[in-house]
Amino acid sequence: MYLSDLKRGEEGIIKKINLEGNIKVRLQDMGFIPGNRVKCVLISPFNDPKAYLINGTTLSIRKKDALEIEVDRFE
């Protein structure tokens, strides 16, 4: 599944980031690396973007980028 599939309150474990260039580096710098837990905490009125909690920081990510981050649902 992908990061964009998480519903509000759901958590996942990052498996892989299928992005290239600066956006991948920026996300990795903010904690989006394989093995880290991420939680969907807020969803905008039109479902894009969504806000995710990772390493104690809340970040807003556009759906087109969240579709490139593979996660396993954390239970």
Biopython code that builds the backbone (N, CA, C, O; Angstrom):
import numpy as np
from Bio.PDB.StructureBuilder import StructureBuilder

atoms = [
    (1, "MET", "N", (0.846, -1.172, 0.000)),
    (1, "MET", "CA", (0.000, 0.000, 0.000)),
    (1, "MET", "C", (0.892, 1.237, 0.000)),
    (1, "MET", "O", (2.111, 1.147, 0.149)),
    (2, "TYR", "N", (0.266, 2.373, -0.167)),
    (2, "TYR", "CA", (1.018, 3.625, -0.249)),
    (2, "TYR", "C", (0.636, 4.564, 0.889)),
    (2, "TYR", "O", (-0.429, 4.426, 1.492)),
    (3, "LEU", "N", (1.501, 5.503, 1.171)),
    (3, "LEU", "CA", (1.271, 6.472, 2.235)),
    (3, "LEU", "C", (-0.081, 7.159, 2.060)),
    (3, "LEU", "O", (-0.781, 7.412, 3.040)),
    (4, "SER", "N", (-0.443, 7.455, 0.836)),
    (4, "SER", "CA", (-1.708, 8.138, 0.560)),
    (4, "SER", "C", (-2.924, 7.293, 0.932)),
    (4, "SER", "O", (-4.022, 7.831, 1.075)),
    (5, "ASP", "N", (-2.749, 5.977, 1.091)),
    (5, "ASP", "CA", (-3.855, 5.080, 1.448)),
    (5, "ASP", "C", (-4.200, 5.121, 2.937)),
    (5, "ASP", "O", (-5.283, 4.690, 3.333)),
    (6, "LEU", "N", (-3.289, 5.637, 3.761)),
    (6, "LEU", "CA", (-3.564, 5.689, 5.195)),
    (6, "LEU", "C", (-4.709, 6.649, 5.480)),
    (6, "LEU", "O", (-4.757, 7.759, 4.950)),
    (7, "LYS", "N", (-5.624, 6.203, 6.320)),
    (7, "LYS", "CA", (-6.728, 7.049, 6.757)),
    (7, "LYS", "C", (-6.320, 7.745, 8.051)),
    (7, "LYS", "O", (-5.348, 7.360, 8.699)),
    (8, "ARG", "N", (-7.073, 8.770, 8.411)),
    (8, "ARG", "CA", (-6.754, 9.520, 9.627)),
    (8, "ARG", "C", (-6.702, 8.583, 10.831)),
    (8, "ARG", "O", (-7.632, 7.817, 11.086)),
    (9, "GLY", "N", (-5.588, 8.664, 11.566)),
    (9, "GLY", "CA", (-5.380, 7.831, 12.740)),
    (9, "GLY", "C", (-4.632, 6.539, 12.473)),
    (9, "GLY", "O", (-4.183, 5.888, 13.415)),
    (10, "GLU", "N", (-4.486, 6.153, 11.220)),
    (10, "GLU", "CA", (-3.773, 4.918, 10.889)),
    (10, "GLU", "C", (-2.265, 5.165, 10.821)),
    (10, "GLU", "O", (-1.799, 6.261, 10.509)),
    (11, "GLU", "N", (-1.532, 4.105, 11.123)),
    (11, "GLU", "CA", (-0.069, 4.175, 11.101)),
    (11, "GLU", "C", (0.492, 3.163, 10.121)),
    (11, "GLU", "O", (-0.139, 2.150, 9.819)),
    (12, "GLY", "N", (1.673, 3.450, 9.637)),
    (12, "GLY", "CA", (2.364, 2.539, 8.734)),
    (12, "GLY", "C", (3.861, 2.568, 8.974)),
    (12, "GLY", "O", (4.390, 3.463, 9.633)),
    (13, "ILE", "N", (4.522, 1.578, 8.428)),
    (13, "ILE", "CA", (5.983, 1.492, 8.453)),
    (13, "ILE", "C", (6.461, 1.738, 7.025)),
    (13, "ILE", "O", (6.006, 1.074, 6.094)),
    (14, "ILE", "N", (7.358, 2.673, 6.853)),
    (14, "ILE", "CA", (7.859, 3.007, 5.516)),
    (14, "ILE", "C", (8.701, 1.857, 4.975)),
    (14, "ILE", "O", (9.611, 1.369, 5.646)),
    (15, "LYS", "N", (8.382, 1.429, 3.746)),
    (15, "LYS", "CA", (9.131, 0.367, 3.072)),
    (15, "LYS", "C", (10.095, 0.920, 2.042)),
    (15, "LYS", "O", (11.263, 0.535, 2.004)),
    (16, "LYS", "N", (9.597, 1.839, 1.192)),
    (16, "LYS", "CA", (10.411, 2.304, 0.066)),
    (16, "LYS", "C", (9.890, 3.647, -0.427)),
    (16, "LYS", "O", (8.686, 3.905, -0.402)),
    (17, "ILE", "N", (10.807, 4.496, -0.873)),
    (17, "ILE", "CA", (10.441, 5.780, -1.468)),
    (17, "ILE", "C", (10.802, 5.723, -2.946)),
    (17, "ILE", "O", (11.971, 5.588, -3.305)),
    (18, "ASN", "N", (9.789, 5.827, -3.800)),
    (18, "ASN", "CA", (9.983, 5.720, -5.247)),
    (18, "ASN", "C", (10.074, 7.088, -5.911)),
    (18, "ASN", "O", (9.527, 7.293, -6.994)),
    (19, "LEU", "N", (10.751, 8.007, -5.276)),
    (19, "LEU", "CA", (10.952, 9.352, -5.820)),
    (19, "LEU", "C", (12.425, 9.541, -6.141)),
    (19, "LEU", "O", (13.272, 8.771, -5.687)),
    (20, "GLU", "N", (12.720, 10.550, -6.910)),
    (20, "GLU", "CA", (14.103, 10.856, -7.283)),
    (20, "GLU", "C", (14.407, 12.315, -6.970)),
    (20, "GLU", "O", (13.497, 13.128, -6.806)),
    (21, "GLY", "N", (15.672, 12.633, -6.892)),
    (21, "GLY", "CA", (16.111, 14.017, -6.783)),
    (21, "GLY", "C", (15.888, 14.667, -5.436)),
    (21, "GLY", "O", (15.889, 14.010, -4.395)),
    (22, "ASN", "N", (15.693, 15.996, -5.480)),
    (22, "ASN", "CA", (15.613, 16.804, -4.268)),
    (22, "ASN", "C", (14.469, 16.419, -3.348)),
    (22, "ASN", "O", (14.627, 16.443, -2.128)),
    (23, "ILE", "N", (13.317, 16.065, -3.910)),
    (23, "ILE", "CA", (12.176, 15.723, -3.064)),
    (23, "ILE", "C", (12.473, 14.482, -2.222)),
    (23, "ILE", "O", (12.092, 14.423, -1.053)),
    (24, "LYS", "N", (13.146, 13.498, -2.803)),
    (24, "LYS", "CA", (13.514, 12.291, -2.053)),
    (24, "LYS", "C", (14.480, 12.635, -0.937)),
    (24, "LYS", "O", (14.320, 12.166, 0.190)),
    (25, "VAL", "N", (15.464, 13.437, -1.234)),
    (25, "VAL", "CA", (16.460, 13.825, -0.228)),
    (25, "VAL", "C", (15.795, 14.608, 0.900)),
    (25, "VAL", "O", (16.090, 14.376, 2.073)),
    (26, "ARG", "N", (14.900, 15.532, 0.554)),
    (26, "ARG", "CA", (14.215, 16.336, 1.576)),
    (26, "ARG", "C", (13.351, 15.460, 2.478)),
    (26, "ARG", "O", (13.347, 15.634, 3.696)),
    (27, "LEU", "N", (12.622, 14.521, 1.882)),
    (27, "LEU", "CA", (11.799, 13.625, 2.690)),
    (27, "LEU", "C", (12.658, 12.755, 3.604)),
    (27, "LEU", "O", (12.312, 12.544, 4.767)),
    (28, "GLN", "N", (13.760, 12.258, 3.089)),
    (28, "GLN", "CA", (14.661, 11.453, 3.915)),
    (28, "GLN", "C", (15.243, 12.281, 5.056)),
    (28, "GLN", "O", (15.376, 11.783, 6.173)),
    (29, "ASP", "N", (15.588, 13.525, 4.792)),
    (29, "ASP", "CA", (16.108, 14.406, 5.835)),
    (29, "ASP", "C", (15.085, 14.635, 6.945)),
    (29, "ASP", "O", (15.448, 14.861, 8.100)),
    (30, "MET", "N", (13.792, 14.575, 6.580)),
    (30, "MET", "CA", (12.731, 14.794, 7.559)),
    (30, "MET", "C", (12.290, 13.499, 8.244)),
    (30, "MET", "O", (11.365, 13.512, 9.057)),
    (31, "GLY", "N", (12.942, 12.388, 7.921)),
    (31, "GLY", "CA", (12.656, 11.137, 8.614)),
    (31, "GLY", "C", (11.952, 10.077, 7.810)),
    (31, "GLY", "O", (11.679, 8.995, 8.330)),
    (32, "PHE", "N", (11.645, 10.353, 6.551)),
    (32, "PHE", "CA", (10.984, 9.359, 5.714)),
    (32, "PHE", "C", (12.027, 8.387, 5.166)),
    (32, "PHE", "O", (12.463, 8.493, 4.020)),
    (33, "ILE", "N", (12.409, 7.444, 6.015)),
    (33, "ILE", "CA", (13.362, 6.417, 5.625)),
    (33, "ILE", "C", (12.760, 5.051, 5.971)),
    (33, "ILE", "O", (11.989, 4.933, 6.924)),
    (34, "PRO", "N", (13.110, 4.031, 5.203)),
    (34, "PRO", "CA", (12.557, 2.708, 5.466)),
    (34, "PRO", "C", (12.739, 2.284, 6.922)),
    (34, "PRO", "O", (13.808, 2.447, 7.511)),
    (35, "GLY", "N", (11.661, 1.735, 7.480)),
    (35, "GLY", "CA", (11.679, 1.266, 8.860)),
    (35, "GLY", "C", (11.041, 2.225, 9.844)),
    (35, "GLY", "O", (10.669, 1.814, 10.943)),
    (36, "ASN", "N", (10.903, 3.502, 9.478)),
    (36, "ASN", "CA", (10.295, 4.484, 10.386)),
    (36, "ASN", "C", (8.774, 4.390, 10.349)),
    (36, "ASN", "O", (8.177, 4.096, 9.314)),
    (37, "ARG", "N", (8.159, 4.649, 11.511)),
    (37, "ARG", "CA", (6.705, 4.689, 11.621)),
    (37, "ARG", "C", (6.187, 6.053, 11.228)),
    (37, "ARG", "O", (6.817, 7.073, 11.509)),
    (38, "VAL", "N", (5.036, 6.070, 10.578)),
    (38, "VAL", "CA", (4.403, 7.311, 10.161)),
    (38, "VAL", "C", (2.907, 7.180, 10.426)),
    (38, "VAL", "O", (2.329, 6.107, 10.253)),
    (39, "LYS", "N", (2.280, 8.289, 10.850)),
    (39, "LYS", "CA", (0.857, 8.269, 11.185)),
    (39, "LYS", "C", (0.149, 9.400, 10.451)),
    (39, "LYS", "O", (0.635, 10.531, 10.431)),
    (40, "CYS", "N", (-0.984, 9.101, 9.855)),
    (40, "CYS", "CA", (-1.806, 10.130, 9.207)),
    (40, "CYS", "C", (-2.594, 10.836, 10.311)),
    (40, "CYS", "O", (-3.376, 10.204, 11.022)),
    (41, "VAL", "N", (-2.386, 12.146, 10.449)),
    (41, "VAL", "CA", (-3.029, 12.870, 11.551)),
    (41, "VAL", "C", (-4.075, 13.877, 11.092)),
    (41, "VAL", "O", (-4.996, 14.179, 11.850)),
    (42, "LEU", "N", (-3.964, 14.402, 9.890)),
    (42, "LEU", "CA", (-4.926, 15.380, 9.389)),
    (42, "LEU", "C", (-5.153, 15.181, 7.899)),
    (42, "LEU", "O", (-4.245, 14.804, 7.158)),
    (43, "ILE", "N", (-6.399, 15.446, 7.473)),
    (43, "ILE", "CA", (-6.729, 15.365, 6.054)),
    (43, "ILE", "C", (-7.421, 16.664, 5.675)),
    (43, "ILE", "O", (-8.376, 17.078, 6.332)),
    (44, "SER", "N", (-6.943, 17.304, 4.624)),
    (44, "SER", "CA", (-7.553, 18.566, 4.187)),
    (44, "SER", "C", (-8.959, 18.300, 3.626)),
    (44, "SER", "O", (-9.290, 17.158, 3.309)),
    (45, "PRO", "N", (-9.775, 19.334, 3.505)),
    (45, "PRO", "CA", (-11.156, 19.145, 3.057)),
    (45, "PRO", "C", (-11.313, 18.414, 1.721)),
    (45, "PRO", "O", (-12.290, 17.689, 1.534)),
    (46, "PHE", "N", (-10.386, 18.585, 0.805)),
    (46, "PHE", "CA", (-10.491, 17.917, -0.486)),
    (46, "PHE", "C", (-9.566, 16.707, -0.599)),
    (46, "PHE", "O", (-9.271, 16.246, -1.702)),
    (47, "ASN", "N", (-9.107, 16.192, 0.551)),
    (47, "ASN", "CA", (-8.256, 14.995, 0.621)),
    (47, "ASN", "C", (-6.836, 15.197, 0.093)),
    (47, "ASN", "O", (-6.103, 14.222, -0.080)),
    (48, "ASP", "N", (-6.444, 16.415, -0.162)),
    (48, "ASP", "CA", (-5.088, 16.666, -0.658)),
    (48, "ASP", "C", (-4.676, 18.075, -0.281)),
    (48, "ASP", "O", (-5.308, 19.028, -0.737)),
    (49, "PRO", "N", (-3.661, 18.247, 0.517)),
    (49, "PRO", "CA", (-2.737, 17.245, 1.041)),
    (49, "PRO", "C", (-3.244, 16.607, 2.337)),
    (49, "PRO", "O", (-4.299, 16.959, 2.864)),
    (50, "LYS", "N", (-2.442, 15.652, 2.827)),
    (50, "LYS", "CA", (-2.665, 15.052, 4.134)),
    (50, "LYS", "C", (-1.447, 15.383, 4.997)),
    (50, "LYS", "O", (-0.351, 15.607, 4.485)),
    (51, "ALA", "N", (-1.659, 15.410, 6.316)),
    (51, "ALA", "CA", (-0.551, 15.676, 7.243)),
    (51, "ALA", "C", (-0.198, 14.380, 7.963)),
    (51, "ALA", "O", (-1.071, 13.623, 8.388)),
    (52, "TYR", "N", (1.092, 14.149, 8.088)),
    (52, "TYR", "CA", (1.609, 12.917, 8.681)),
    (52, "TYR", "C", (2.549, 13.256, 9.830)),
    (52, "TYR", "O", (3.302, 14.229, 9.768)),
    (53, "LEU", "N", (2.494, 12.445, 10.874)),
    (53, "LEU", "CA", (3.382, 12.598, 12.025)),
    (53, "LEU", "C", (4.502, 11.583, 11.893)),
    (53, "LEU", "O", (4.257, 10.381, 11.798)),
    (54, "ILE", "N", (5.738, 12.080, 11.889)),
    (54, "ILE", "CA", (6.902, 11.210, 11.821)),
    (54, "ILE", "C", (8.013, 11.834, 12.659)),
    (54, "ILE", "O", (8.325, 13.016, 12.512)),
    (55, "ASN", "N", (8.596, 11.043, 13.524)),
    (55, "ASN", "CA", (9.676, 11.501, 14.411)),
    (55, "ASN", "C", (9.299, 12.753, 15.194)),
    (55, "ASN", "O", (10.142, 13.625, 15.406)),
    (56, "GLY", "N", (8.039, 12.852, 15.627)),
    (56, "GLY", "CA", (7.603, 13.983, 16.431)),
    (56, "GLY", "C", (7.299, 15.252, 15.657)),
    (56, "GLY", "O", (7.015, 16.291, 16.254)),
    (57, "THR", "N", (7.354, 15.178, 14.341)),
    (57, "THR", "CA", (7.098, 16.341, 13.498)),
    (57, "THR", "C", (5.912, 16.054, 12.579)),
    (57, "THR", "O", (5.797, 14.957, 12.033)),
    (58, "THR", "N", (5.036, 17.038, 12.410)),
    (58, "THR", "CA", (3.908, 16.902, 11.497)),
    (58, "THR", "C", (4.245, 17.574, 10.175)),
    (58, "THR", "O", (4.610, 18.749, 10.136)),
    (59, "LEU", "N", (4.117, 16.809, 9.089)),
    (59, "LEU", "CA", (4.448, 17.297, 7.756)),
    (59, "LEU", "C", (3.279, 17.090, 6.814)),
    (59, "LEU", "O", (2.596, 16.067, 6.878)),
    (60, "SER", "N", (3.050, 18.045, 5.951)),
    (60, "SER", "CA", (1.997, 17.958, 4.952)),
    (60, "SER", "C", (2.614, 17.485, 3.639)),
    (60, "SER", "O", (3.618, 18.030, 3.180)),
    (61, "ILE", "N", (1.998, 16.461, 3.040)),
    (61, "ILE", "CA", (2.526, 15.897, 1.804)),
    (61, "ILE", "C", (1.400, 15.792, 0.774)),
    (61, "ILE", "O", (0.302, 15.324, 1.075)),
    (62, "ARG", "N", (1.694, 16.232, -0.430)),
    (62, "ARG", "CA", (0.723, 16.139, -1.523)),
    (62, "ARG", "C", (0.492, 14.689, -1.906)),
    (62, "ARG", "O", (1.380, 13.847, -1.775)),
    (63, "LYS", "N", (-0.717, 14.408, -2.382)),
    (63, "LYS", "CA", (-1.097, 13.047, -2.745)),
    (63, "LYS", "C", (-0.170, 12.464, -3.808)),
    (63, "LYS", "O", (0.190, 11.290, -3.737)),
    (64, "LYS", "N", (0.221, 13.281, -4.801)),
    (64, "LYS", "CA", (1.079, 12.756, -5.871)),
    (64, "LYS", "C", (2.426, 12.265, -5.339)),
    (64, "LYS", "O", (3.004, 11.332, -5.896)),
    (65, "ASP", "N", (2.927, 12.879, -4.272)),
    (65, "ASP", "CA", (4.176, 12.416, -3.660)),
    (65, "ASP", "C", (3.921, 11.246, -2.722)),
    (65, "ASP", "O", (4.725, 10.316, -2.658)),
    (66, "ALA", "N", (2.798, 11.285, -1.987)),
    (66, "ALA", "CA", (2.461, 10.201, -1.062)),
    (66, "ALA", "C", (2.205, 8.889, -1.810)),
    (66, "ALA", "O", (2.377, 7.808, -1.246)),
    (67, "LEU", "N", (1.798, 8.982, -3.065)),
    (67, "LEU", "CA", (1.590, 7.776, -3.883)),
    (67, "LEU", "C", (2.908, 7.101, -4.260)),
    (67, "LEU", "O", (2.905, 5.984, -4.780)),
    (68, "GLU", "N", (4.013, 7.758, -4.008)),
    (68, "GLU", "CA", (5.331, 7.202, -4.330)),
    (68, "GLU", "C", (6.055, 6.652, -3.102)),
    (68, "GLU", "O", (7.212, 6.241, -3.196)),
    (69, "ILE", "N", (5.381, 6.641, -1.954)),
    (69, "ILE", "CA", (5.985, 6.139, -0.710)),
    (69, "ILE", "C", (5.239, 4.882, -0.299)),
    (69, "ILE", "O", (4.066, 4.943, 0.069)),
    (70, "GLU", "N", (5.918, 3.742, -0.360)),
    (70, "GLU", "CA", (5.315, 2.467, -0.007)),
    (70, "GLU", "C", (5.387, 2.265, 1.511)),
    (70, "GLU", "O", (6.408, 2.537, 2.144)),
    (71, "VAL", "N", (4.283, 1.784, 2.070)),
    (71, "VAL", "CA", (4.229, 1.520, 3.510)),
    (71, "VAL", "C", (3.517, 0.200, 3.767)),
    (71, "VAL", "O", (2.743, -0.274, 2.935)),
    (72, "ASP", "N", (3.787, -0.387, 4.927)),
    (72, "ASP", "CA", (3.023, -1.507, 5.453)),
    (72, "ASP", "C", (2.193, -0.955, 6.597)),
    (72, "ASP", "O", (2.705, -0.218, 7.440)),
    (73, "ARG", "N", (0.927, -1.303, 6.631)),
    (73, "ARG", "CA", (0.060, -0.833, 7.726)),
    (73, "ARG", "C", (0.582, -1.371, 9.051)),
    (73, "ARG", "O", (0.896, -2.555, 9.168)),
    (74, "PHE", "N", (0.671, -0.499, 10.041)),
    (74, "PHE", "CA", (1.158, -0.876, 11.358)),
    (74, "PHE", "C", (-0.041, -1.214, 12.237)),
    (74, "PHE", "O", (-0.984, -0.429, 12.342)),
    (75, "GLU", "N", (0.001, -2.371, 12.859)),
    (75, "GLU", "CA", (-1.112, -2.781, 13.716)),
    (75, "GLU", "C", (-0.646, -3.077, 15.103)),
    (75, "GLU", "O", (-1.452, -3.438, 15.961)),
]
sb = StructureBuilder()
sb.init_structure("model")
sb.init_model(0)
sb.init_chain("A")
sb.init_seg("    ")
for serial, (resi, resn, name, xyz) in enumerate(atoms, 1):
    if name == "N":
        sb.init_residue(resn, " ", resi, " ")
    sb.init_atom(name, np.array(xyz, "f"), 0.0, 1.0, " ", f" {name:<3s}", serial, name[0])
structure = sb.get_structure()
